[in-house]
Structure formats: C-alpha cells, structure tokens
Amino acid sequence: MTQPTPPTSPFLPGTKIQFAWDSTSLGLLKTCPRLYQYTIIEGWQPKGESIHLRFGSEFHSALWLYDRLRTQDIPHDEALRETIHTLLITSADFNPTPNPDHARDPARYKNRTSLIRTVIYYLDDRRDDTLRTHKLADGTAAVELSFRFELGWGPDGTDQPYLLCGHLDRVAADSNGDLFVEDHKTTTSSPGQYYFDQYDVNNQMSLYTTAGAVVLEAPIRGVAINAVQLLIEPPYARFVRGFTFRTQDRLEEWQTDLSRWLQLAEWYAENKYWPQNDTACDKFGGCKFRKVCAKSPSVRKIFLNSDFNQLPEDERWNPLQPR
C-alpha cells in the first residue's frame, strides 16, 4: 500500500492556516500576531546576518557534536579537540566587527573569538556534569532529538490534525534518575534567580517538557537551563544551571490554552488580518518591526522593503524542516 507523502508546508494548501507549529512560531503568535505575520507568514527578516542567531547556532552545533562524541565513550580531551576543529571550520566566515565605543554592541560579546573561547570553557566546566545524557532504547544518545507529533484536534472543517514540532538539545538524568530536557541560553545579564524565574511560566519550556514526555514515553520533570553569561573581560564567561519544573496539571492547562491560541490563528488567517499587540513593542530590547508599525499602514510596505529582505516561500521558517 502506498504511504501518503508527508507534508512539506506547515500551512493548509491554498491558505495561511498553519497546522504544524513549533516553539518559535507559537511564541511569535503569542507575543504579537503582527510580528507573527511579518516573520512567519510573509518571511521578512532584517538585512544582514543576525549576530545572535549565528552565535547561537554555532554554539548549539558545537555542544551537539561534543555530546554525540562523549556518548560514544570518546574521552573528554579528544571530543573537545574534534569539536573545536569542526567549529573553527564552520565559523570561519563569522567575523562581526565590534564597536569599542558602544558598550552594549552585540559584536563585543558575540564574535568568533568569544564563540570558540566560550565553547572551550563551557565544555571543560561540564566535563564532570552531574546530569548524564540519557540513552534511548536503541542505545543512541538522547541528543538533538527532532520531534513531530499530532494533537487531538485540527483546524475546523479539516481532517488534518495539528502537529507540534521541534528539537530537544539533550535529555539527561540526574542522580535520582529523574529526566530533564536540557536547554542552553546565552546572555549578557547575570543569571541569578530572577533570570531563571522567567522560565517558570514560559511557552518554550512547557512545549519542551510536553515533547520530551511524548518522545521518550516517560515522565519529564522539567527543563534544565544552562545559562552562559558572556563577559568582555576575564573570566570571559560564567556558567550557571537552573531548573524549571512542570506538573501534569500545568501541562494540561498549557495544552488547553494552546487550543484557544490556534483557534485565534485560524481566525487571523481566514480574515487575513493579524492585529498588533502594542504592549509588546518594547520587549526584548524592542521589536525589530517597531519602526515599521509606527508608520501609516499605507506606507509600511515601503519601509519593509527598505530595511528588510523578504525570503522566498520555500526559505521561510518551517517547523516541518528537519535540522
């Protein structure tokens, strides 16, 4: 019997109703429907490479490689050498020029030198990590796990169920055998308790905990968050781990709320209108589209074309795209 071809677009054919969601697209929707429209629906992105995205991508790829090597019983020093060798190659064209006159210039914190140095310091720091990488039933390491699973409902009037998709950096067990999804965050702020408190009510962490339980078919206590504070002067980086926990009833509440958010997304798509959430414009250092939204609706397309590039449809953010 011929199996149906898996979908390649996260939208229902001929519509902008999204049925395949991940933490990125869902987080944008919850933050501001207009931000979601510009980013996911229309594919606008700032001109030039994002320092934050490139640094984060290279950092996560290096940790993924190291964890893979370590679960093959390769010693720390050898795994570290192989990881840094690969990182030197992949980051060869990552050369943002820091501006010494601007104390908060991201290129002062995130550049090729700080990237390689931070990876070395971080992996040396966690060589005797109390969290141990969980192994799946087939013996492979629970590292960089892609997931895609169906929810119990879908867009109105269709047979297509909603899908939740994404990737888990690592699933690890503590000394008691409790399982945690692990996530890495880089920051220039001091990661104290206030920093970790922000994740106690957080879309990404609730999705990761839900997905971890589905992928492993085992209870997940929550997410272990490894915060990497980037510093300009010695010691150049500081590493702090915090935890955010989820109970089953909280996860069920999150899924109930999710169904309402997806109903709203359907309404926005059907009516071809994604409203602004003007209480979010100043969050996270200011929305990248804030200046566009400050213009009259009739001229916004001009400013989008001036300051942003519009990606072709097949290059836009797609939760179904394998990593």
Beta strands, then each sheet from edge to edge (+ up, - down):
strand 1: 20-21
strand 2: 44-46
strand 3: 132-133
strand 4: 143-150
strand 5: 163-173
strand 6: 179-187
strand 7: 222-230
strand 8: 237-245
strand 9: 308-310
sheet 1: 1+ 5+ 3-
sheet 2: 1+ 5+ 4-
sheet 3: 1+ 5+ 6- 7- 8+
sheet 4: 2+ 9-
end
